[in-house]
Amino acid sequence: MNADFTTEELAFQSEVREFLANEFPAELKHKVDNRIRLSKEEIVRWQKILHKKGWMAPNWPQEYGGTGWTPTQKYIFSTEMGLMGAPEPTPFGVTMVAPVIMAYGTEEQKQRFLPDILESNVWWCQGYSEPNAGSDLASLKTMAVRDGDYYVVNGNKTWNTYGQYADWIFCLVRTDNSVKKQEGISFLLIDMKTPGITLKPIVLLDGHAEVNEVFFDDVRVPVENLIGEENKGWTYAKVLLTHERTNIAGVPRGKRRLASLKRIAAETDDGFGGTMAENADFKAQLAEAEIELQALEYAELRTLAALSVGKAPGPESSILKIVGTELAQKMDEMTVELAGYNCLPFVPEQFEEGFEGEQMGPGSSAAAAINYFNNRKLSIFGGSNEVQRNIISKAVLGL
């Protein structure tokens, strides 16, 4: 892919910038700029604005409501969204389960689920990891036993992000214990209002209950909610995970994070009469982070180019996941170092809707600890980075 934009691509870039400047709600931008968590309603509001423009699903085929953009246009859109701070659509529906439904679902399933995903009428969550089956996902034990026109599901899932908001969950369940563990797994779509489903929130290090444990107690799921063939779910799950890992790289978010880091460094005294932006050691760290981010960006561009000609992401998705998440954590650590004691006395509630107490510390510094703690998860979810290195060693080095 040529990194130089054509005249048409530059015009598209201008169109995206104008759209974001005019249509991204000012109150949402204020919250994003001050690192205040958006509510479900605010996220859905923004996604409906994107849908009205026809830009909700850049990676979908046009026949299902996608944009028909080139890889370069997708890159431009994602970059401008990241630089503005406009949140990308919640991935569980539009980025993760929708491609699986398109590839392996029946026509009835496509007609039933895809329009509501595109229009943000439903909120999806993921049911993959279990208490004893995280990185070794194929060891999952949640059972689905066929009973006439239903599957009866028993078991539990964990690290379920924003399941408290979800209308539906896509789940990997075991439907056969007599075969190799990867071959006895099926992919089910389950309505979260089904009797027998309960959620237990898990409070993370940043003080926010972002994830949940989900329990299934004799949950009856119609057989028509099975995606593809029974016992072929592992194949579908791998397709979903490669797309998830590619998206986790987060180059646009990395650019915004780096810009914030530079701004804080320019405002922080180095103790020797200058700023941290002028400090030789810190400048070297900034330069190293910027070089890594640029290298990651070009690697992601190559992956996008391969996807544009029909190639599925392979081990390169694992490489993007490792480098992108570890670089994000590195920049979080640099921000905490700059903030120093200012990031210690923080009140997590000040970043929630409706908080009326006293704000603690400068906005960026007060949020530094919260972001640092929350983003420790980056190198774990989507398949831990240790497991990704094993995937790379097998696929690339043949070990």
ZIRAQUI-V451267 format. One record per run of one state. SS is the DSSP state (~ for helix, > for strand, _ for the rest). FROM is the first residue (numbers start at 1). TO is the last residue. Records with the same first field share a line. If there is no record, write none. Layout:
SS = FROM-TO / FROM-TO
This chain:
_ = 1-6 / 24-25 / 34-39 / 54-61 / 65-70 / 85-90 / 105-106 / 119-123 / 128-129 / 131-132 / 134-136 / 140-142 / 148-149 / 162-162 / 166-167 / 175-180 / 192-196 / 203-210 / 228-231 / 249-250 / 268-268 / 270-274 / 276-279 / 309-314 / 344-347 / 352-362 / 380-384 / 396-399
~ = 7-23 / 26-33 / 40-53 / 62-64 / 71-84 / 91-104 / 107-118 / 137-139 / 163-165 / 181-184 / 223-225 / 233-248 / 251-267 / 280-308 / 315-343 / 348-351 / 363-379 / 385-395
> = 124-127 / 130-130 / 133-133 / 143-147 / 150-161 / 168-174 / 185-191 / 197-202 / 211-222 / 226-227 / 232-232 / 269-269 / 275-275
